[in-house]
């Protein structure tokens, strides 16, 4: 192997031309220059594929003993290693930022998800430029880099089509190619997609056979084939992060039907079955114990008998979704094998970015946005039973029950968001690299964490951690390379100290021992009474003899607990965990959280062609009166289509023209649709149309009256009984002159929603009603100037 001539600790690697003779005439025989050579990583650097699934618990996949078939994971495990003590952060965006930087999530500003960011450094959602991402380091060392799927690391005030794009994958993220979505989740049948930073529409509809996971893998396979065809000597880094299996659990019926009847016995029985299979496979030690069910999680026998078929269907849907996802991942692995490069590729298959999600409430959800708005009671058992055959379909935005999340974390305690216990943070992981791992089908039980992946990849590639990137001095990575354990199952673990924290749920691991305290319950979104941090009850576990945290030793070993509690505080101070913040709903509101907002004031002016505006890119009109005014040209043949819409079929509002009449539709969670139409047709020519909503007041989510106007004249009234108080959607957007994604109203198809006339402008005003019902040019100018 020839020596590497590059000084790779300073990135970009400086161009340093060697001195030598410069001739006057290029035809002079003495003219000689070294050949131009492309920058490549050190010789022997492997390809890297990191696959990160979403919201999969330790006990869900068959490769770790679960009921959901994962043949691709099993195939990779047979030729590689299972890691049964691999840990994440307990929540998606924090795990992803930690994975992509090799630093703890608070160190890179991602103490929670971007939607709940605050001004505190550990929770700001801003990655310091002293902590460059892995993809950038690899790209500046000669790797080709591509990301496909979910990106949940962009601060919400930077998610508009105007950026800035520093935190986007192809902006400052280091990826040359990005195809996927920005945010925490997406509709698998009709996603909001980006190619780089350009918003695009899905290439087909659900009716035409479209599914997001399949689309992502199609693009990943095509990119890998092209990269190897054009740059066979250059290794690549591919990061595949499908939205699966985060809610909504969307998959075709044939995948769901494969599991019909499999979960009729409920979650308590399923945990027993999974645990037996885990012991049989050896993915848990022979002396491991199945942890008990907490009182906050109901037993299957406690659930209403007439609701149980719905609950079983929720789990059938999820299992089909996970198997479908794993099968799609298999197509990427097949591509690597067909190209003859699988043995030279490190494949990390991380089966979940946190524990299974318990955000679907005790009864589960047909539309998970109901719980996020504190309105889960709208989904009555009768309503759920009426929807049993629609779970997983384009008509649903579904999630499963808390009990299934608990079962999918077998044999561990708790779930996603609970960073204190292993149920929230331990995820089964497979690593496959035949050229670097001699033992096929092995098991590794050293404690590892998601921040260890970046330093492992750099060590495997022979690339040093950079000390400077783009002129900025870099802080060291906080993870520990796992490479030492690849060849030795008995090697002493090197990552022996790790803190955990999420919304006050916290703990610390040190040399086998873990001290933990659960502070709040993840599925209780509003109205929860949480204790003071100093009143939290701590537990103590000896991981050397207690794999699943089944036996609390706090009373028996108080001196060990005290030492670990102090150690947690030291680590929390070191990595910007403090101040802890257990607020949830309050942090959704930017003014309460202390984060920037893109939009200021109580008015916003829109122009035709604007679209794909995230909810954080539009002034909020929730829980208050508001008005919409638009100046339009209606053709003589009659106008039709959307003037402005926010959200979609699972929650949102739309102002549109149907059959020549102005219509305002307000959709509450896809359960209640309130429609107000004008009494008279809209005449042709240039006109101002206006809608006013007079909020009842008296609290959150109340109703109000709707009035429609043509050129200041009242042309129709209606009423909305109640509204969504916190959020319309996690993935739908605001569009002017059309509607992307799913339609708010079933009166039109989103793909046929374009306004047939001309829209000059649309203005959204919140607060007091306008007595004039007409906006003057001077007023429009004032709004425009206020936005500067």
C-alpha positions in Angstrom: 0.0 0.0 0.0 1.5 3.3 -1.1 1.7 6.1 1.5 -1.0 8.7 1.6 0.4 12.0 0.5 -2.4 14.2 1.8 -2.5 16.0 5.1 -6.2 15.2 5.9 -6.6 16.9 9.2 -7.3 20.2 7.5 -10.3 20.3 5.3 -10.6 21.1 2.5 -7.2 19.6 2.0 -4.9 22.5 1.0 -3.6 22.6 -2.6 0.2 22.7 -2.3 1.9 22.8 -5.7 5.5 21.6 -5.6 8.3 24.0 -6.7 10.0 23.2 -9.9 11.2 24.6 -13.2 8.8 26.8 -15.0 9.6 26.9 -18.7 8.8 29.8 -21.1 7.5 27.7 -23.9 5.3 24.6 -23.3 7.1 22.9 -26.3 10.4 23.1 -24.4 11.4 19.4 -23.7 12.1 20.4 -20.1 8.4 21.3 -19.5 7.1 18.8 -17.1 4.2 18.7 -14.6 2.9 15.9 -12.5 -0.4 14.4 -13.8 -3.6 15.8 -12.4 -5.0 13.2 -10.0 -8.5 13.3 -8.5 -8.7 13.5 -4.7 -9.4 10.0 -3.3 -9.6 8.6 0.2 -6.7 6.5 1.4 -6.2 3.3 -0.5 -8.5 0.5 0.6 -11.2 2.8 2.1 -14.5 1.0 1.9 -17.9 2.0 0.6 -20.2 2.9 3.5 -24.0 2.4 3.7 -25.9 3.4 6.8 -29.5 2.4 6.9 -31.6 3.9 9.7 -35.1 2.8 10.2 -37.6 4.9 12.2 -39.4 4.1 15.5 -38.6 0.3 15.6 -38.2 -1.2 19.0 -35.6 -3.8 20.1 -38.2 -6.5 20.1 -40.0 -5.8 16.8 -37.7 -7.3 14.0 -37.4 -11.0 13.5 -33.6 -10.7 13.5 -33.8 -9.8 17.2 -36.7 -12.2 18.0 -39.6 -10.0 17.1 -42.8 -10.9 15.2 -42.2 -8.7 12.2 -40.3 -10.6 9.4 -37.1 -8.9 8.4 -35.4 -11.2 5.9 -32.8 -8.6 4.8 -31.7 -7.9 8.3 -31.4 -11.7 8.9 -29.4 -12.1 5.7 -26.9 -9.3 6.7 -26.7 -10.7 10.3 -25.8 -14.2 8.9 -22.9 -12.7 7.1 -22.0 -10.1 9.8 -22.6 -9.2 13.4 -25.6 -8.5 15.6 -25.1 -5.7 18.2 -27.4 -6.2 21.1 -26.3 -3.3 23.3 -26.4 -0.5 20.7 -28.1 2.7 21.9 -29.8 5.7 20.5 -31.1 9.0 22.2 -34.8 8.0 22.5 -36.0 10.5 19.8 -35.5 10.8 16.1 -33.9 14.2 15.3 -31.4 13.9 18.2 -30.3 10.4 17.1 -29.9 11.5 13.5 -27.8 14.5 14.4 -25.7 12.4 16.8 -25.2 9.8 14.1 -24.2 12.3 11.4 -21.7 14.2 13.6 -20.3 11.7 16.1 -21.3 14.0 18.9 -23.9 13.8 21.7 -27.2 15.3 20.7 -27.1 18.2 23.1 -23.6 19.0 21.9 -25.0 19.6 18.5 -28.0 21.6 19.7 -30.5 18.7 19.2 -31.8 18.1 22.7 -35.2 17.3 21.3 -36.9 17.5 17.9 -36.6 20.7 15.8 -40.3 21.6 16.3 -39.6 22.0 20.1 -36.3 23.9 19.9 -35.6 26.6 22.4 -32.9 29.3 22.7 -30.8 27.1 25.1 -27.6 25.9 23.4 -28.4 22.2 23.9 -31.9 22.6 22.5 -31.5 25.2 19.8 -31.5 22.7 16.8 -28.5 24.6 15.5 -25.3 22.5 14.9 -22.2 24.5 15.8 -19.8 24.9 12.9 -17.1 23.5 15.2 -18.8 20.0 14.7 -18.7 19.3 11.1 -20.9 16.3 9.9 -19.4 13.0 8.8 -20.7 13.3 5.2 -18.8 16.6 4.8 -15.6 15.0 6.2 -15.9 12.1 3.8 -16.8 14.2 0.8 -13.7 16.5 1.4 -11.6 13.3 1.5 -12.8 12.1 -1.9 -16.0 10.1 -1.1 -19.1 10.4 -3.2 -22.0 11.1 -0.8 -25.8 10.7 -1.0 -28.8 10.8 1.3 -32.2 9.3 0.6 -35.2 9.8 2.9 -35.8 11.6 6.1 -34.0 14.8 7.2 -35.2 16.0 10.6 -32.2 18.2 11.4 -33.2 21.5 9.7 -34.3 24.3 12.2 -38.0 24.9 11.5 -37.5 28.6 10.7 -35.1 27.5 7.9 -37.5 25.0 6.2 -39.1 27.4 3.7 -38.2 27.4 0.0 -35.8 30.3 0.7 -33.7 28.4 3.3 -31.1 29.3 4.3 -29.8 25.8 3.4 -26.9 25.5 5.8 -28.5 22.7 7.7 -30.0 20.9 4.6 -28.3 17.7 3.4 -26.9 19.3 0.2 -26.2 22.7 1.9 -24.0 22.3 4.9 -24.7 18.7 5.4 -22.0 17.4 3.2 -24.2 15.3 0.8 -23.8 15.8 -2.9 -27.2 14.2 -3.5 -30.4 14.4 -1.5 -33.8 12.9 -2.4 -36.3 12.8 0.4 -38.3 15.0 2.8 -37.6 17.6 5.5 -39.3 17.0 8.9 -40.3 14.4 11.4 -42.6 12.2 9.3 -44.4 12.1 6.0 -47.4 10.6 4.2 -46.1 7.4 2.6 -48.7 7.6 -0.2 -48.4 11.3 -1.0 -45.2 12.8 0.5 -43.8 16.3 0.3 -40.5 15.6 -1.5 -37.3 17.5 -2.3 -34.6 16.8 -4.8 -31.7 18.7 -3.2 -33.5 21.9 -2.1 -36.1 21.9 -4.9 -39.6 20.8 -4.0 -41.0 18.2 -6.3 -44.2 16.2 -6.6 -44.2 12.3 -6.3 -43.9 10.7 -9.7 -47.1 8.7 -9.3 -50.2 8.4 -7.1 -51.1 5.8 -4.5 -53.7 4.5 -7.0 -50.9 4.1 -9.5 -48.9 2.1 -7.1 -46.7 4.7 -5.5 -45.1 4.2 -2.1 -42.5 6.5 -0.6 -40.1 3.7 0.6 -40.1 2.1 -2.8 -39.4 5.5 -4.4 -36.5 6.2 -2.0 -34.9 2.8 -2.7 -35.4 3.3 -6.5 -33.4 6.5 -6.3 -30.7 5.0 -4.0 -30.2 2.0 -6.3 -30.0 4.2 -9.4 -27.5 6.5 -7.8 -25.2 3.7 -6.7 -25.3 2.1 -10.1 -24.4 5.4 -11.7 -21.7 6.2 -9.2 -20.0 2.9 -9.8 -20.4 3.2 -13.6 -18.8 6.6 -13.7 -16.5 6.6 -10.7 -15.6 2.9 -10.0 -12.4 3.9 -8.1 -14.1 6.3 -5.8 -15.9 4.9 -2.7 -19.3 6.2 -1.7 -21.2 7.0 1.5 -25.0 6.3 1.2 -27.3 7.2 4.0 -30.7 5.6 3.6 -33.2 6.9 6.1 -36.8 5.9 5.1 -39.7 7.4 6.9 -40.7 3.9 7.8 -41.8 2.8 10.3 -42.7 6.1 11.8 -46.4 6.9 11.8 -48.4 7.1 9.7 -48.2 3.3 9.2 -48.9 3.1 5.5 -48.6 -0.1 3.5 -50.5 -2.0 0.8 -53.2 -4.4 2.0 -51.4 -7.5 0.9 -48.6 -6.8 3.4 -51.1 -6.3 6.2 -53.0 -9.5 5.3 -49.8 -11.6 5.8 -50.3 -11.0 9.6 -54.1 -11.4 9.9 -54.9 -13.0 13.2 -51.2 -13.0 14.4 -51.9 -10.5 17.2 -55.3 -11.5 18.3 -53.9 -12.6 21.7 -52.7 -9.1 22.6 -49.5 -7.5 23.7 -49.0 -9.3 26.9 -48.9 -12.7 25.1 -46.8 -11.2 22.3 -44.1 -10.1 24.8 -43.9 -13.7 26.1 -43.6 -15.1 22.6 -40.9 -12.5 21.6 -38.9 -13.1 24.7 -38.8 -16.8 24.2 -37.6 -16.3 20.7 -35.0 -13.8 21.8 -33.6 -16.4 24.2 -33.7 -19.0 21.5 -31.7 -16.8 19.1 -29.2 -15.8 21.8 -29.8 -12.1 21.2 -30.4 -11.7 24.9 -28.4 -13.6 27.6 -29.7 -16.8 29.0 -30.2 -15.1 32.4 -32.1 -12.1 31.0 -35.5 -11.5 32.5 -38.7 -10.1 31.0 -39.5 -6.8 32.7 -42.9 -6.2 34.2 -45.7 -4.1 32.7 -46.1 -0.7 34.4 -49.5 0.5 35.7 -49.6 3.2 33.1 -49.7 0.6 30.3 -53.0 -1.3 30.4 -53.1 -5.1 30.1 -54.7 -6.5 27.0 -57.5 -7.9 29.1 -58.3 -4.4 30.4 -59.1 -3.2 26.9 -62.7 -3.1 25.7 -63.5 -6.4 24.0 -65.1 -4.7 21.0 -62.0 -2.5 20.5 -59.6 -5.4 20.4 -60.1 -6.3 16.7 -59.1 -2.6 15.9 -56.1 -2.9 18.2 -55.0 -6.1 16.5 -55.4 -4.6 13.1 -53.1 -1.7 14.2 -50.4 -4.2 14.9 -51.0 -6.2 11.7 -50.6 -2.9 9.8 -47.4 -2.1 11.6 -45.9 -5.5 11.1 -46.7 -5.4 7.4 -45.2 -2.0 7.2 -41.9 -3.1 8.8 -41.6 -6.2 6.6 -42.3 -4.1 3.5 -39.6 -1.7 4.6 -37.0 -4.4 5.2 -37.8 -6.0 1.8 -37.2 -2.7 0.1 -33.9 -2.3 1.9 -33.1 -5.7 0.4 -33.2 -4.2 -3.1 -30.4 -1.9 -2.2 -28.4 -4.8 -0.8 -29.1 -6.7 -4.0 -27.7 -3.8 -6.0 -24.5 -3.8 -4.0 -24.2 -7.6 -4.6 -24.9 -7.3 -8.3 -22.2 -4.7 -8.6 -19.7 -7.1 -6.8 -19.0 -4.5 -4.1 -21.0 -5.9 -1.1 -18.0 -7.5 0.5 -16.1 -4.2 0.3 -19.0 -2.1 1.8 -19.6 -1.5 5.5 -23.3 -1.8 5.9 -24.8 -0.5 9.2 -28.4 -1.5 9.5 -29.8 0.3 12.5 -33.2 -1.0 13.2 -34.8 2.1 14.8 -33.7 5.6 15.7 -35.2 5.1 19.2 -37.6 2.7 20.9 -41.0 1.9 19.6 -43.3 4.9 19.6 -46.0 5.2 22.3 -47.3 8.5 20.9 -50.4 6.8 19.5 -52.4 6.9 22.8 -53.7 3.9 24.7 -56.4 3.2 22.0 -54.1 3.9 19.1 -55.1 6.5 16.4 -56.6 6.6 13.0 -55.1 10.1 12.7 -52.2 10.6 15.1 -52.6 14.4 14.8 -55.6 14.2 17.1 -53.3 13.4 20.0 -50.8 16.1 19.0 -53.6 18.6 19.3 -54.9 17.2 22.6 -58.1 16.0 20.8 -57.7 12.2 21.0 -61.1 12.0 22.5 -62.6 12.7 19.1 -61.5 9.3 18.0 -64.1 7.3 19.9 -64.1 3.5 20.0 -67.1 3.6 17.7 -65.2 5.8 15.2 -62.2 3.5 15.4 -64.3 0.4 14.7 -65.8 2.1 11.6 -62.3 2.6 10.2 -60.9 -0.8 10.8 -60.6 -1.7 7.1 -58.9 1.6 6.3 -55.9 1.3 8.5 -52.7 1.7 6.4 -54.6 3.1 3.4 -54.3 6.6 1.9 -57.5 7.5 3.9 -55.6 7.0 7.2 -52.8 8.7 9.1 -52.6 5.9 11.7 -50.6 4.9 14.7 -50.8 1.9 17.0 -51.6 1.6 20.7 -49.2 2.2 23.6 -49.4 -1.5 24.4 -48.0 -2.5 21.1 -45.1 -0.1 21.5 -44.3 -1.6 24.8 -44.4 -5.1 23.3 -42.1 -4.1 20.5 -39.5 -3.1 23.0 -39.4 -6.6 24.6 -37.8 -7.4 27.0 -37.1 -3.9 28.1 -39.0 -1.2 30.0 -40.7 1.8 28.4 -40.6 3.2 24.9 -39.6 6.1 22.6 -39.0 9.4 24.4 -38.1 7.6 27.7 -34.4 8.1 27.6 -34.0 6.7 31.1 -34.7 3.1 30.3 -33.4 0.8 27.6 -36.8 0.5 26.0 -36.4 4.0 24.7 -32.8 3.8 23.7 -31.7 0.2 22.9 -32.0 -0.6 19.2 -31.0 -3.9 17.5 -28.3 -3.2 15.0 -26.5 -5.3 12.3 -23.1 -4.5 10.8 -22.0 -6.3 7.7 -18.5 -6.0 6.2 -17.0 -9.3 5.0 -13.6 -7.7 4.2 -13.3 -6.3 7.7 -15.2 -8.9 9.8 -14.1 -12.5 9.8 -16.8 -13.9 12.0 -20.0 -14.3 10.2 -23.2 -14.6 12.3 -21.5 -13.3 15.4 -22.9 -11.3 18.3 -21.3 -8.3 20.0 -22.4 -7.2 23.4 -20.0 -4.3 24.1 -21.9 -1.1 25.1 -22.1 1.1 22.0 -23.9 4.3 21.1 -25.0 6.0 17.9 -22.2 8.6 18.3 -19.7 5.7 17.8 -20.6 5.2 14.1 -18.8 8.2 12.7 -15.4 7.5 14.3 -15.8 3.8 13.3 -16.2 4.8 9.7 -13.3 7.2 9.8 -11.0 4.6 11.3 -12.1 1.9 8.8 -11.4 4.4 5.9 -8.0 5.4 7.3 -9.2 9.1 7.6 -8.3 11.1 10.6 -10.7 13.3 12.5 -10.3 16.8 11.0 -9.0 19.5 13.3 -10.1 22.2 10.9 -13.0 22.3 8.4 -13.6 25.3 6.2 -11.2 27.3 8.4 -13.1 26.5 11.6 -11.3 24.7 14.4 -13.1 21.5 15.2 -14.0 20.0 18.6 -13.2 16.3 19.0 -15.8 13.7 18.2 -17.4 12.3 21.4 -18.0 8.8 20.2 -15.7 5.8 20.3 -14.8 3.7 17.3 -16.3 0.2 17.4 -13.7 -1.2 15.1 -11.8 -2.9 18.0 -14.8 -5.1 18.7 -15.4 -6.3 15.1 -12.7 -8.9 15.5 -13.0 -9.8 19.2 -16.3 -10.6 20.9 -14.5 -10.6 24.3 -12.7 -7.3 23.9 -13.3 -5.0 26.9 -15.8 -2.3 26.0 -14.3 1.2 25.3 -17.4 3.3 25.4 -18.0 2.9 29.1 -19.6 6.2 30.0 -22.8 7.7 28.5 -25.5 10.1 29.6 -29.1 10.1 28.4 -31.8 12.8 28.6 -35.1 13.6 26.8 -37.8 15.9 28.2 -36.5 15.2 31.7 -36.4 11.4 31.3 -32.7 10.8 32.1 -30.0 8.4 33.1 -26.3 7.5 32.9 -24.4 4.4 32.1 -21.0 3.7 33.6 -19.0 0.5 33.4 -22.0 -1.8 33.5 -24.1 0.2 35.9 -27.0 2.4 35.0 -28.9 5.0 37.1 -32.1 6.2 35.6 -35.3 8.2 36.3 -38.5 8.4 34.3 -39.8 12.0 34.6 -42.8 12.1 32.2 -45.0 9.8 30.1 -44.7 10.2 26.3 -48.3 9.7 25.3 -49.6 12.3 27.7 -49.2 15.4 25.5 -51.2 18.0 27.4 -52.4 18.5 30.9 -49.9 16.2 32.6 -48.8 16.9 36.1 -45.0 16.2 36.1 -43.0 16.3 39.3 -40.2 18.7 40.1 -36.8 17.3 38.8 -35.5 17.0 42.3 -38.5 14.8 43.2 -37.9 12.3 40.5 -37.4 8.7 41.8 -34.1 7.2 40.6 -33.5 3.5 39.9 -30.2 1.5 39.8 -29.4 -1.5 37.6 -26.4 -3.7 37.3 -26.0 -4.4 33.6 -23.4 -7.1 34.2 -26.1 -9.4 35.5 -29.3 -7.7 34.4 -29.6 -7.2 30.7 -33.1 -5.8 30.7 -33.1 -3.6 33.8 -35.5 -5.9 35.6 -34.1 -5.5 39.2 -33.9 -2.1 40.8 -31.0 -2.1 43.3 -31.3 1.6 44.5 -32.3 0.6 48.0 -29.5 -2.0 48.2 -26.7 0.0 46.8 -27.4 3.7 47.6 -23.7 4.6 47.4 -23.5 3.4 43.8 -26.7 5.3 42.9 -25.3 8.5 44.5 -22.1 8.3 42.6 -23.9 7.8 39.3 -26.4 10.6 40.0 -23.4 12.9 40.5 -21.8 11.6 37.3 -25.0 12.3 35.3 -24.9 15.9 36.5 -21.2 16.2 35.5 -21.9 14.8 32.0 -25.0 16.9 31.7 -23.0 20.0 32.4 -20.3 19.0 30.0 -22.6 18.4 27.1 -25.1 21.3 27.4 -28.0 19.2 28.7 -28.8 21.9 31.3 -31.2 23.5 31.8 -33.5 20.5 31.5 -36.8 21.3 29.8 -39.8 19.1 30.3 -42.3 21.3 28.5 -44.0 19.9 25.4 -47.0 21.9 24.1 -45.4 25.2 25.3 -42.3 24.6 23.2 -44.4 24.2 20.0 -45.1 28.0 20.2 -42.0 29.9 19.1 -42.5 32.9 21.3 -42.7 30.7 24.4 -39.8 28.5 23.4 -37.6 31.5 22.5 -36.6 30.3 19.0 -36.7 32.5 15.9 -39.6 32.7 13.5 -39.6 33.3 9.8 -42.8 35.3 9.9 -43.4 38.3 12.1 -46.5 40.4 12.9 -50.1 39.6 12.3 -50.3 39.9 8.5 -48.7 38.0 5.7 -48.9 38.7 1.9 -48.6 35.8 -0.6 -48.3 35.8 -4.4 -49.2 33.2 -7.0 -46.6 30.5 -7.5 -45.7 30.4 -3.8 -46.1 27.0 -2.3 -44.7 24.2 -0.2 -44.6 26.6 2.7 -44.2 24.7 6.0 -46.4 25.5 8.9 -43.6 27.4 10.5 -43.3 29.6 7.4 -46.8 31.0 7.7 -48.2 33.3 10.4 -50.3 31.2 12.8 -54.1 31.8 12.8 -54.9 29.2 15.5 -57.1 30.1 18.5 -57.9 33.5 17.2 -59.9 35.4 14.6 -58.4 35.7 11.1 -59.3 36.8 7.6 -58.2 35.8 4.1 -58.4 38.4 1.2 -57.4 37.8 -2.4 -57.5 39.8 -5.5 -58.3 37.6 -8.5 -59.3 37.7 -12.1 -62.1 35.3 -12.9 -62.4 34.3 -16.6 -65.6 34.6 -18.5 -65.9 30.8 -18.5 -65.9 30.8 -14.7 -63.2 30.4 -12.1 -62.5 27.3 -10.2 -59.7 25.8 -8.1 -57.8 26.7 -4.9 -56.9 30.2 -4.0 -55.0 29.3 -0.8 -54.8 26.2 1.3 -53.0 25.0 4.4 -52.7 21.4 5.5 -54.6 18.6 3.9 -57.2 15.9 4.4 -56.0 15.1 7.9 -56.3 18.7 9.1 -56.3 22.1 7.5 -58.3 24.8 5.7 -58.8 26.0 2.1 -60.3 28.9 0.3 -61.4 27.9 -3.2 -63.9 28.3 -6.0 -66.3 25.5 -6.8 -69.1 25.7 -9.4 -68.5 29.4 -9.6 -69.0 30.0 -5.9 -66.5 31.0 -3.2 -66.0 28.3 -0.6 -64.1 28.1 2.7 -63.5 24.6 4.1 -62.1 23.8 7.5 -61.1 20.2 8.1 -60.7 19.1 11.7 -58.4 16.0 11.7 -60.2 14.4 8.8 -63.1 13.7 11.2 -65.2 16.9 10.8 -65.4 19.0 7.7 -67.1 22.5 8.0 -67.9 24.1 4.6 -69.2 27.6 3.9 -70.2 28.5 0.4 -71.3 31.9 -1.1 -74.9 32.4 -2.0 -74.1 34.0 -5.3 -71.7 33.1 -8.1 -68.4 35.0 -8.5 -68.7 37.3 -11.5 -66.1 37.4 -14.2 -63.4 40.1 -14.1 -61.1 41.5 -11.3 -62.5 41.2 -7.8 -61.5 41.0 -4.2 -62.8 37.9 -2.4 -62.6 37.7 1.4 -63.3 35.2 4.2 -63.5 36.2 7.8 -63.5 33.9 10.8 -64.7 35.3 14.1 -63.3 33.2 16.9 -65.6 32.4 19.8 -62.7 32.7 22.3 -62.7 31.2 25.8 -59.8 28.8 25.3 -58.0 26.7 22.8 -59.6 25.0 19.8 -62.9 26.8 20.0 -65.2 27.4 17.0 -66.5 30.6 15.4 -68.5 32.1 12.6 -67.5 32.4 8.9 -68.5 35.2 6.6 -67.6 35.4 2.9 -67.4 38.6 0.8 -67.3 39.7 -2.8 -65.8 43.2 -3.1 -66.8 43.9 0.5 -70.4 42.6 0.1 -71.5 39.8 2.4 -72.3 36.8 0.2 -72.5 33.9 2.7 -72.2 32.8 6.3 -71.4 29.6 8.1 -70.0 28.1 11.3 -67.1 26.0 12.5 -67.9 24.2 15.7 -64.3 23.7 16.8 -60.7 24.1 15.4 -57.3 22.5 15.8 -55.4 24.4 18.5 -51.7 23.4 18.0 -50.8 21.9 14.6 -52.5 21.0 11.4 -50.0 18.6 9.9 -46.5 17.2 10.2 -45.9 17.1 6.4 -48.6 19.1 4.5 -47.9 22.7 3.5 -49.4 26.0 2.4 -49.9 26.7 -1.3 -51.2 29.6 -3.3 -53.1 28.9 -6.5 -53.0 25.1 -6.1 -52.7 22.5 -3.4 -49.9 20.0 -3.0 -50.2 16.8 -1.0 -53.7 15.7 0.0 -56.7 18.0 -0.4 -58.4 19.7 2.5 -61.8 19.2 0.9 -63.0 16.2 -1.0 -64.6 18.6 -3.5 -61.5 18.5 -5.6 -58.4 16.4 -6.2 -55.1 18.0 -5.1 -53.6 17.2 -8.5 -56.5 19.1 -10.2 -56.6 22.0 -7.8 -54.9 24.7 -9.9 -56.8 28.0 -10.0 -58.1 28.6 -13.5 -58.2 32.4 -13.3 -55.4 34.7 -12.2 -54.4 35.5 -8.6 -52.8 38.9 -8.0 -52.2 38.5 -4.3 -53.5 36.8 -1.1 -53.3 38.4 2.4 -53.7 36.5 5.7 -54.5 38.7 8.7 -54.9 37.5 12.2 -56.5 39.2 15.2 -59.3 41.8 15.0 -61.7 41.7 12.1 -61.5 44.4 9.4 -64.7 46.4 9.4 -64.1 47.5 5.8 -63.9 43.9 4.4 -61.8 45.4 1.6 -58.0 45.9 1.4 -56.7 49.0 -0.2 -53.4 49.2 -2.1 -51.9 51.2 0.7 -52.8 48.5 3.2 -51.1 45.9 1.0 -48.0 48.0 0.7 -47.9 48.3 4.5 -48.1 44.5 4.9 -45.4 44.1 2.3 -43.1 46.7 4.0 -43.7 45.1 7.4 -42.2 41.8 6.1 -39.0 43.5 5.0 
